[in-house]
């Protein structure tokens, strides 16, 4: 019955790991539902923020386009004024 020390050490460490792990605990359904609801709310809020960010981005592009158009019109008016004078 002379076993190898490596095998004994392996089984000793294996048993220590098993004892170190915590068993699966019962989850209270109300706490679980509250957690799931919290995750749902976070996802919904993230989605709403993304939609709002996209609207802001679109609005910014529109404002930039308007600003560019106004500057082009101002430049054209100045050119016409300089050519007349």
C-alpha positions in Angstrom: 0.0 0.0 0.0 2.9 2.3 -0.5 1.3 5.2 -2.5 3.1 7.9 -4.2 3.5 11.2 -2.3 2.5 13.2 -5.4 -0.9 11.5 -5.5 -1.5 12.1 -1.8 -0.6 15.7 -2.2 -2.9 16.1 -5.2 -5.8 14.6 -3.3 -5.1 16.7 -0.2 -5.1 19.9 -2.3 -8.2 18.8 -4.1 -10.1 18.2 -0.8 -8.9 21.7 0.4 -10.2 23.3 -2.7 -13.6 21.6 -2.4 -13.8 22.6 1.3 -12.9 26.2 0.3 -15.7 26.5 -2.2 -19.0 27.7 -0.9 -22.1 25.6 -1.5 -24.9 26.9 -3.7 -27.3 29.0 -1.6 -31.0 29.4 -1.8 -32.0 32.6 -3.6 -35.0 34.5 -2.3 -37.4 35.0 -5.3 -38.2 38.6 -4.3 -34.6 39.6 -4.0 -33.9 37.9 -7.4 -36.8 39.7 -9.0 -35.6 43.0 -7.6 -32.1 42.4 -9.0 -33.5 41.5 -12.4 -35.7 44.6 -12.3 -32.7 46.7 -11.4 -30.8 45.3 -14.4 -33.7 45.9 -16.7 -34.0 49.5 -15.5 -30.3 50.1 -16.1 -30.5 48.7 -19.6 -33.5 50.8 -20.4 -31.8 53.9 -19.0 -28.7 53.2 -21.0 -30.9 52.8 -24.2 -32.7 56.1 -23.5 -29.4 57.8 -23.0 -28.1 56.4 -26.3 -31.2 57.6 -28.2 -30.8 61.0 -26.6 -27.1 61.1 -27.5 -28.0 60.3 -31.1 -30.6 63.1 -31.2 -28.0 65.5 -29.8 -25.5 64.4 -32.4 -28.1 64.9 -35.2 -29.0 68.3 -33.9 -25.4 69.3 -33.7 -24.8 68.3 -37.3 -27.8 70.3 -38.4 -26.6 73.3 -36.5 -23.1 73.0 -38.0 -24.7 72.7 -41.5 -26.8 75.9 -40.8 -23.7 77.7 -39.6 -21.8 76.7 -42.7 -24.6 77.8 -44.9 -24.9 81.2 -43.2 -21.2 81.7 -43.5 -21.3 80.9 -47.2 -24.2 83.4 -47.6 -22.3 86.0 -45.7 -19.2 85.5 -47.8 -21.3 85.7 -51.0 -22.8 89.0 -49.8 -19.4 90.4 -49.0 -18.1 89.5 -52.4 -21.1 91.1 -54.1 -20.6 94.2 -51.9 -16.9 94.4 -52.8 -17.5 93.9 -56.5 -20.2 96.7 -56.5 -18.0 99.1 -54.6 
